[in-house]
Amino acid sequence: MRGREPTKVMQSSRPACCALVVWICIACGCELMIMAGQPVQERPLVIAHRGASGYVPEHTLAGVAVAVAQGADFVEPDVVLSKDGTPIVLHDIYLDTVTNVREVFPQRARSDQRYYAIDFTLEEIKQLRVHERIDVRTGRRVYPQRFPRKETDLRVPTLAEWIEMLQGLNQSMGRHAGIYPEIKNPAWHRQHNLDISTVVLSTLSRYGYRDRRAPCYLQCFDAAELRRLRNELQTDLRLVQLFSEDAWRAKDGQWDEERMKNDLAACAEYCAGIGVDLRLLVNVDAEGRAVANSVVAEAHRLGLVVHAYTFRRDALPEFAVSFDELVRLFVQDVKVDGLFTDFPDVTNEILLRLLP
Ligand code: CA
């Protein structure tokens, strides 16, 4: 269940180069083994974070379309369940951060004034319109430069609808974009007598994502649930353990190397890779410069791929001077295997410049 996966995508010019080298080798009578020593030009995966969410409200079908059109290698849907157990594509267990639920169902908030997806049937959720993410405390948009908050007929898709859009575009555009679903909050669903993992696996299987050869990574923050997926539910899909910003760094900034190594060793028992906050992969020195730390090397030593989140052109981490430099740092110095980004096109352009 372990081992580094051959998921990197070759540059588009590589097949032609390979053919030429093979032709020259044959013409010159060279041993083809000569190619084994050639550096393989690979580039990290571009993973469209909640779709092309820098351009289109997150997790909408339009966002999938833009992501595939912009050349994303994988597109990410976060998944929660409706009251009637349908998997829907939504980042939060709440509906109020990205839909007009407050206007359509004003009486349906819980005592904390929040609107929970699990309290609404699919038929009710389908009545809602999706807008750009807002801060529910202030009502302000989280990313003011993004898609305007207008009455646009964007809806919350089911996971099935979302996959059908992805697979349809793969066919019509001749693409091979993969799916990178995240199971959100399995414990919360269990409290409501719903088993989200079983439902998600069933939907993925229905659309052909059944084993590690499928273009699919299945991610979750909950380590116990990932072990359950592997051992009890016996999925052979590639699993990714997520780690948040504070995973190995205490509030005072103290780094816990031993805990990091123990966590990664545990992951290697059931995962193909890790998905980590990009801040976990660098140390920032006194001058504010970010330098790669030991996490990626340790993960690679254990056979785990490393996919970092989130690369946003309009919300840079404090240590980054530009988006170009941020991507360069994580590709060339940190050496990640994939980048979750809200901007697949710009990220692709930078990668092509760095790794022509
Ligand atoms: Ca996610």
Residues whose N, C-alpha, C, O or C-beta is under 5 A from the ligand:
A	BS01	CA	D78 E182
